[in-house]
Amino acid sequence: MSLLQLPSETLIQIFDYVGSSYFRSDLSRLAVCKQWSKFAHTACFRDFYVTQKTVRRLLSSPYVESSLPLVKDSVETLDLALKGFEDWDSILLSRHESRTSQEHGEGFHVCTSIAALLTTLRRLRLRIRSICADVLKPRQQNTNLRLNEVLINLSLSDESPLATSAAHATCCASSAGGFLQLKADMEKKAQDLVAQMAAPRIVRIVTHALPSIEMRAFDVLTGRHVRLSGGAEWDDDGEAIEDEAEEEESEISDLSSSSDDG
Protein backbone atom coordinates (compact mmCIF):
# COMPACT_ATOMS: atom_id res chain seq x y z
CA MET A 1 0.00 0.00 0.00
CA SER A 2 1.36 3.41 -0.96
CA LEU A 3 1.38 6.32 1.46
CA LEU A 4 -1.50 8.16 -0.21
CA GLN A 5 -3.71 5.07 -0.05
CA LEU A 6 -3.82 5.32 3.73
CA PRO A 7 -7.01 6.66 5.39
CA SER A 8 -7.26 10.45 5.59
CA GLU A 9 -7.15 10.38 9.39
CA THR A 10 -3.82 8.53 9.27
CA LEU A 11 -2.39 10.87 6.64
CA ILE A 12 -3.32 13.92 8.73
CA GLN A 13 -1.44 12.46 11.69
CA ILE A 14 1.61 11.71 9.51
CA PHE A 15 1.75 15.20 8.01
CA ASP A 16 1.23 16.77 11.45
CA TYR A 17 4.15 14.70 12.73
CA VAL A 18 6.39 15.82 9.84
CA GLY A 19 5.61 19.38 10.87
CA SER A 20 5.11 22.79 9.33
CA SER A 21 8.82 23.73 9.25
CA TYR A 22 9.62 20.82 6.87
CA PHE A 23 7.36 22.23 4.16
CA ARG A 24 8.18 25.90 4.81
CA SER A 25 11.90 25.21 4.31
CA ASP A 26 11.25 24.01 0.73
CA LEU A 27 7.89 24.93 -0.84
CA SER A 28 8.46 22.51 -3.72
CA ARG A 29 7.55 19.80 -1.22
CA LEU A 30 3.95 21.01 -1.48
CA ALA A 31 3.66 20.06 -5.15
CA VAL A 32 4.20 16.30 -5.27
CA CYS A 33 0.69 15.62 -6.55
CA LYS A 34 -2.87 16.91 -6.10
CA GLN A 35 -3.80 14.54 -3.26
CA TRP A 36 -0.47 15.13 -1.48
CA SER A 37 -0.83 18.90 -1.89
CA LYS A 38 -4.10 19.01 0.06
CA PHE A 39 -2.53 17.51 3.19
CA ALA A 40 0.82 19.28 2.71
CA HIS A 41 -0.75 22.75 2.49
CA THR A 42 -2.70 22.17 5.70
CA ALA A 43 0.45 21.07 7.53
CA CYS A 44 2.56 23.87 6.03
CA PHE A 45 0.27 26.69 7.12
CA ARG A 46 -0.50 25.24 10.54
CA ASP A 47 2.37 27.38 11.88
CA PHE A 48 2.26 30.66 9.96
CA TYR A 49 5.38 32.86 10.18
CA VAL A 50 4.78 36.38 8.90
CA THR A 51 7.08 39.39 8.49
CA GLN A 52 6.16 42.94 7.55
CA LYS A 53 7.43 42.25 4.03
CA THR A 54 5.29 39.11 3.77
CA VAL A 55 2.17 41.01 4.81
CA ARG A 56 2.79 43.75 2.22
CA ARG A 57 3.35 41.20 -0.55
CA LEU A 58 0.29 39.22 0.47
CA LEU A 59 -2.01 42.24 0.53
CA SER A 60 -0.74 43.54 -2.83
CA SER A 61 -1.12 40.16 -4.52
CA PRO A 62 -3.99 39.73 -7.00
CA TYR A 63 -4.51 36.28 -5.48
CA VAL A 64 -5.05 37.52 -1.94
CA GLU A 65 -8.77 36.61 -1.88
CA SER A 66 -8.08 33.01 -2.86
CA SER A 67 -5.00 32.69 -0.63
CA LEU A 68 -6.38 33.96 2.68
CA PRO A 69 -9.07 31.24 3.08
CA LEU A 70 -6.34 28.58 2.75
CA VAL A 71 -4.37 30.18 5.56
CA LYS A 72 -7.44 30.87 7.70
CA ASP A 73 -8.63 27.26 7.52
CA SER A 74 -5.19 25.81 8.33
CA VAL A 75 -3.40 28.13 10.73
CA GLU A 76 -3.16 27.20 14.40
CA THR A 77 -0.31 29.49 15.46
CA LEU A 78 0.69 32.88 14.05
CA ASP A 79 4.23 34.21 14.50
CA LEU A 80 4.41 37.89 13.55
CA ALA A 81 7.92 39.38 13.28
CA LEU A 82 7.98 43.18 13.53
CA LYS A 83 11.09 45.28 12.93
CA GLY A 84 12.06 48.19 15.13
CA PHE A 85 12.07 46.44 18.50
CA GLU A 86 15.18 44.24 18.21
CA ASP A 87 17.45 46.81 19.89
CA TRP A 88 15.20 47.33 22.89
CA ASP A 89 16.83 46.01 26.07
CA SER A 90 13.58 46.11 28.03
CA ILE A 91 10.09 47.51 28.04
CA LEU A 92 8.13 48.37 31.17
CA LEU A 93 4.48 47.37 30.99
CA SER A 94 2.02 48.12 33.77
CA ARG A 95 -0.53 45.52 34.82
CA HIS A 96 -2.55 48.13 36.68
CA GLU A 97 -5.35 48.20 34.12
CA SER A 98 -4.97 44.61 32.97
CA ARG A 99 -7.83 42.18 33.19
CA THR A 100 -5.79 39.65 35.17
CA SER A 101 -4.76 42.28 37.70
CA GLN A 102 -8.33 43.45 38.17
CA GLU A 103 -9.71 39.93 38.56
CA HIS A 104 -6.95 38.36 40.63
CA GLY A 105 -5.08 41.20 42.30
CA GLU A 106 -1.33 41.47 42.67
CA GLY A 107 -1.11 37.86 43.89
CA PHE A 108 -2.04 36.57 40.44
CA HIS A 109 0.12 33.57 39.46
CA VAL A 110 0.47 33.18 35.70
CA CYS A 111 1.82 29.59 35.91
CA THR A 112 -1.35 28.18 37.48
CA SER A 113 -3.46 30.12 34.98
CA ILE A 114 -1.54 28.54 32.09
CA ALA A 115 -1.80 25.11 33.72
CA ALA A 116 -5.58 25.50 33.82
CA LEU A 117 -5.54 25.51 30.00
CA LEU A 118 -3.69 22.18 29.67
CA THR A 119 -6.96 20.25 29.42
CA THR A 120 -7.95 22.14 26.25
CA LEU A 121 -4.63 22.97 24.54
CA ARG A 122 -3.09 20.85 21.80
CA ARG A 123 0.29 22.58 21.87
CA LEU A 124 2.13 24.68 24.44
CA ARG A 125 5.28 26.67 23.64
CA LEU A 126 6.36 28.91 26.47
CA ARG A 127 9.23 31.14 27.55
CA ILE A 128 8.84 33.64 30.38
CA ARG A 129 11.35 35.20 32.75
CA SER A 130 9.72 33.83 35.91
CA ILE A 131 8.30 30.31 35.93
CA CYS A 132 7.76 27.28 38.16
CA ALA A 133 6.79 23.63 37.75
CA ASP A 134 3.14 24.45 38.54
CA VAL A 135 2.82 25.50 34.89
CA LEU A 136 2.87 21.78 33.95
CA LYS A 137 0.39 20.65 36.60
CA PRO A 138 -3.21 20.31 35.34
CA ARG A 139 -5.84 21.25 37.89
CA GLN A 140 -7.47 17.85 37.50
CA GLN A 141 -5.87 14.47 36.90
CA ASN A 142 -6.60 13.37 33.35
CA THR A 143 -5.13 10.41 31.50
CA ASN A 144 -6.46 11.48 28.11
CA LEU A 145 -5.19 15.02 27.51
CA ARG A 146 -5.36 16.05 23.82
CA LEU A 147 -2.15 18.01 24.43
CA ASN A 148 0.56 16.50 22.20
CA GLU A 149 3.36 19.09 22.20
CA VAL A 150 5.01 20.89 25.12
CA LEU A 151 8.11 23.05 24.64
CA ILE A 152 9.34 25.06 27.64
CA ASN A 153 12.39 27.26 27.05
CA LEU A 154 14.19 28.30 30.25
CA SER A 155 16.98 30.06 28.33
CA LEU A 156 17.02 33.84 27.94
CA SER A 157 20.19 33.71 25.83
CA ASP A 158 18.90 35.69 22.85
CA GLU A 159 17.17 38.53 24.67
CA SER A 160 19.81 41.01 23.54
CA PRO A 161 22.29 40.70 20.65
CA LEU A 162 24.78 42.71 22.75
CA ALA A 163 24.77 40.27 25.66
CA THR A 164 28.11 38.63 26.47
CA SER A 165 26.60 36.29 29.05
CA ALA A 166 23.23 34.62 29.26
CA ALA A 167 20.68 34.06 31.96
CA HIS A 168 18.02 31.49 32.60
CA ALA A 169 14.50 31.99 33.82
CA THR A 170 14.10 32.20 37.58
CA CYS A 171 11.65 30.36 39.80
CA CYS A 172 8.44 32.17 40.77
CA ALA A 173 8.85 31.06 44.38
CA SER A 174 12.05 31.15 46.41
CA SER A 175 14.08 28.00 45.80
CA ALA A 176 17.23 27.03 47.69
CA GLY A 177 18.55 25.10 44.71
CA GLY A 178 18.39 28.03 42.30
CA PHE A 179 18.23 27.28 38.58
CA LEU A 180 19.36 23.65 38.86
CA GLN A 181 16.47 22.93 41.23
CA LEU A 182 14.06 24.72 38.88
CA LYS A 183 15.37 22.68 35.93
CA ALA A 184 15.02 19.41 37.88
CA ASP A 185 11.49 20.32 39.02
CA MET A 186 10.43 21.23 35.48
CA GLU A 187 11.81 17.98 34.05
CA LYS A 188 10.11 15.90 36.76
CA LYS A 189 6.76 17.64 36.29
CA ALA A 190 7.07 17.25 32.51
CA GLN A 191 7.51 13.50 32.99
CA ASP A 192 4.38 13.42 35.15
CA LEU A 193 2.49 15.36 32.47
CA VAL A 194 3.51 12.92 29.71
CA ALA A 195 1.75 10.14 31.63
CA GLN A 196 -1.49 12.11 31.29
CA MET A 197 -1.18 12.85 27.56
CA ALA A 198 -3.09 10.58 25.18
CA ALA A 199 -0.61 10.82 22.29
CA PRO A 200 2.47 12.92 23.15
CA ARG A 201 4.55 13.89 20.10
CA ILE A 202 7.28 15.98 21.72
CA VAL A 203 7.87 17.24 25.27
CA ARG A 204 11.05 19.25 25.90
CA ILE A 205 12.72 21.49 28.43
CA VAL A 206 15.18 23.81 26.63
CA THR A 207 18.18 25.41 28.39
CA HIS A 208 21.70 26.50 27.47
CA ALA A 209 25.16 25.39 28.56
CA LEU A 210 27.75 27.74 29.97
CA PRO A 211 30.15 29.29 29.17
CA SER A 212 29.54 28.59 25.46
CA ILE A 213 25.82 29.49 25.57
CA GLU A 214 25.17 26.34 23.55
CA MET A 215 21.49 25.43 23.38
CA ARG A 216 20.50 22.15 24.98
CA ALA A 217 17.20 20.33 25.36
CA PHE A 218 15.99 17.51 27.57
CA ASP A 219 13.70 15.26 25.53
CA VAL A 220 11.24 13.88 28.07
CA LEU A 221 9.89 11.12 25.81
CA THR A 222 13.33 9.58 25.23
CA GLY A 223 15.02 10.69 28.45
CA ARG A 224 17.97 12.01 26.44
CA HIS A 225 19.71 15.37 26.24
CA VAL A 226 20.33 16.88 22.80
CA ARG A 227 22.48 19.72 21.52
CA LEU A 228 20.75 22.31 19.30
CA SER A 229 22.60 24.32 16.66
CA GLY A 230 22.54 28.11 16.71
CA GLY A 231 19.22 29.50 15.54
CA ALA A 232 17.56 26.07 15.60
CA GLU A 233 13.87 25.69 16.33
CA TRP A 234 12.99 24.44 19.82
CA ASP A 235 11.66 21.20 18.33
CA ASP A 236 14.60 20.46 16.00
CA ASP A 237 16.00 16.94 16.22
CA GLY A 238 19.39 18.17 17.42
CA GLU A 239 22.42 16.03 18.18
CA ALA A 240 22.21 13.52 21.01
CA ILE A 241 24.67 14.09 23.86
CA GLU A 242 26.09 10.63 24.43
CA ASP A 243 28.58 11.64 27.12
CA GLU A 244 26.68 12.04 30.41
CA ALA A 245 29.80 13.57 31.96
CA GLU A 246 29.52 16.44 29.46
CA GLU A 247 25.99 17.20 30.62
CA GLU A 248 27.04 17.00 34.27
CA GLU A 249 29.92 19.41 33.56
CA SER A 250 27.44 21.83 31.99
CA GLU A 251 25.26 21.68 35.11
CA ILE A 252 28.28 22.36 37.33
CA SER A 253 29.05 25.43 35.18
CA ASP A 254 25.44 26.57 35.57
CA LEU A 255 25.67 26.10 39.33
CA SER A 256 28.93 28.07 39.52
CA SER A 257 27.42 30.88 37.46
CA SER A 258 24.34 30.99 39.70
CA SER A 259 26.56 31.18 42.79
CA ASP A 260 28.58 34.04 41.28
CA ASP A 261 25.39 35.95 40.47
CA GLY A 262 24.19 35.50 44.02
C-alpha positions, -999 to 999 in steps of 0.1 A, spaced: 0 0 0 14 34 -10 14 63 15 -15 82 -2 -37 51 0 -38 53 37 -70 67 54 -73 105 56 -72 104 94 -38 85 93 -24 109 66 -33 139 87 -14 125 117 16 117 95 17 152 80 12 168 115 42 147 127 64 158 98 56 194 109 51 228 93 88 237 92 96 208 69 74 222 42 82 259 48 119 252 43 112 240 7 79 249 -8 85 225 -37 76 198 -12 40 210 -15 37 201 -52 42 163 -53 7 156 -65 -29 169 -61 -38 145 -33 -5 151 -15 -8 189 -19 -41 190 1 -25 175 32 8 193 27 -7 228 25 -27 222 57 4 211 75 26 239 60 3 267 71 -5 252 105 24 274 119 23 307 100 54 329 102 48 364 89 71 394 85 62 429 75 74 422 40 53 391 38 22 410 48 28 437 22 33 412 -6 3 392 5 -20 422 5 -7 435 -28 -11 402 -45 -40 397 -70 -45 363 -55 -51 375 -19 -88 366 -19 -81 330 -29 -50 327 -6 -64 340 27 -91 312 31 -63 286 28 -44 302 56 -74 309 77 -86 273 75 -52 258 83 -34 281 107 -32 272 144 -3 295 155 7 329 141 42 342 145 44 379 135 79 394 133 80 432 135 111 453 129 121 482 151 121 464 185 152 442 182 175 468 199 152 473 229 168 460 261 136 461 280 101 475 280 81 484 312 45 474 310 20 481 338 -5 455 348 -25 481 367 -53 482 341 -50 446 330 -78 422 332 -58 397 352 -48 423 377 -83 434 382 -97 399 386 -70 384 406 -51 412 423 -13 415 427 -11 379 439 -20 366 404 1 336 395 5 332 357 18 296 359 -13 282 375 -35 301 350 -15 285 321 -18 251 337 -56 255 338 -55 255 300 -37 222 297 -70 203 294 -79 221 263 -46 230 245 -31 209 218 3 226 219 21 247 244 53 267 236 64 289 265 92 311 275 88 336 304 114 352 328 97 338 359 83 303 359 78 273 382 68 236 378 31 244 385 28 255 349 29 218 340 4 206 366 -32 203 353 -58 213 379 -75 178 375 -59 145 369 -66 134 333 -51 104 315 -65 115 281 -52 150 275 -54 161 238 -21 180 244 6 165 222 34 191 222 50 209 251 81 230 246 93 251 276 124 273 271 142 283 302 170 301 283 170 338 279 202 337 258 189 357 228 172 385 247 198 410 235 223 407 207 248 427 227 248 403 257 281 386 265 266 363 290 232 346 293 207 341 320 180 315 326 145 320 338 141 322 376 117 304 398 84 322 408 89 311 444 121 311 464 141 280 458 172 270 477 186 251 447 184 280 423 182 273 386 194 237 389 165 229 412 141 247 389 154 227 359 150 194 379 115 203 390 104 212 355 118 180 340 101 159 368 68 176 363 71 173 325 75 135 330 44 134 351 25 154 325 35 129 297 18 101 316 -15 121 313 -12 128 276 -31 106 252 -6 108 223 25 129 232 45 139 201 73 160 217 79 172 253 110 192 259 127 215 284 152 238 266 182 254 284 217 265 275 252 254 286 278 277 300 301 293 292 295 286 255 258 295 256 252 263 236 215 254 234 205 221 250 172 203 254 160 175 276 137 153 255 112 139 281 99 111 258 133 96 252 150 107 284 180 120 264 197 154 262 203 169 228 225 197 215 208 223 193 226 243 167 225 281 167 192 295 155 176 261 156 139 257 163 130 244 198 117 212 183 146 205 160 160 169 162 194 182 174 224 160 182 222 135 210 247 141 239 261 106 244 286 116 271 267 120 304 298 136 320 295 164 295 260 172 306 270 170 343 299 194 336 274 218 320 253 217 351 283 224 373 290 254 352 254 266 356 257 261 393 289 281 395 274 309 375 243 310 397 266 312 428 286 340 413 254 360 405 242 355 440 
